[in-house]
Amino acid sequence: MDVHLRHLRYFLAVAEELHFTRAAQRLFVSQPALSKQIRVLERELGFDLFERRSRDVVLTPQGEALLPGATATVAAWERAQQAAREAAEQRELVVGMQTAVGRGLQRRAMRRFGEQMPNCRVVLRLVDWTDPTAGLADGSSDVAFVWRPVQPRDISTRTLFSERRVVALPDDNLLAGKEEIPFADLLDEPFIALPPEAAELRDFWLATDARQGRAPVIGAVAEAADEVFEAIAAGLGVVLLAEGNAELYARPGITTRPVAGLSPAELAIAWRAEDTRPAVHAFLTALAAEPPRSDSSQF
């Protein structure tokens, strides 16, 4: 026996209102029409759902037994409808980032995502360092590659890989000749800093927690990766970066060297915690196929 979803909605309205007239008003149907549809449902089921009284109604034991399942069925259908509408509406997924991701990670994720959501176009959006959430905070990005320790309220993150930090410095800097540079040797070097809006991320790339209370020397402030390396080439300072980004941002006249004594850098995928759209889920699933990678040499 197949029961129409409409009949279940009518049943739930009467069960919640315990009054046919109020339930009819809520459903925008006439009271006689509602009563007729409830009778049709009862005939199909083979038992009464309500005990009719002069001024109201109450659920019969059979009605009480049916109520949880009917509620769950209607709720599940509404969720399915919403998911289908969102899938139809979302034809574009905006992926925010502040630096090149590289490491083959983005390319592989895009391929898997395309297999799951062939009708959804991916747009890559480069966001400057004044927004450490890479567009998630203002809704201009749907998902984003971010560097920890970014973890604003209502934003979820998952670490994708962990790498040691290296320093990029001019070729003619005296420290460039070392195979590995203790961070203590960099304390007096001017640093290229992220803008103050980057907050904890600015502190992380200045390694303020490893300075034992000494304030960093700021040689310049940069809002994007290209600005950072232009400042280094101009001799304005040095900068810390993740080891995997050293090759991505290789420039003539700039050397990178591992730095000892610092915690690793972590790249994460981030999304708004309440965002359950299919395209967002598909992108996160595509990235989940990549096992978190950790460079053991950093420890």
Salt bridges, closest charged atoms under 4 A:
GLU16 OE1 - ARG26 NH2 2.31
GLU17 OE1 - ARG22 NE 3.57
GLU17 OE2 - ARG26 NH1 3.20
GLU42 OE1 - ARG39 NH1 3.34
GLU42 OE2 - ARG52 NH1 2.92
GLU51 OE2 - ARG53 NE 3.97
GLU78 OE2 - ARG9 NH1 2.89
GLU92 OE1 - ARG121 NH2 2.45
ASP142 OD1 - ARG272 NH2 3.98
ASP142 OD1 - ARG277 NH2 2.83
ASP154 OD2 - ARG153 NH1 3.07
GLU163 OE2 - ARG103 NE 2.88
GLU163 OE2 - ARG293 NH2 2.68
ASP185 OD2 - LYS178 NZ 2.52
ASP188 OD1 - ARG214 NH2 2.51
ASP226 OD1 - ARG251 NH2 3.08
GLU243 OE2 - ARG164 NH2 3.01
GLU266 OE1 - ARG148 NE 3.22
ASP275 OD2 - ARG272 NH2 3.86
ASP275 OD2 - ARG277 NH2 2.68
GLU290 OE2 - ARG108 NE 2.45
GLU290 OE2 - ARG112 NH2 3.17
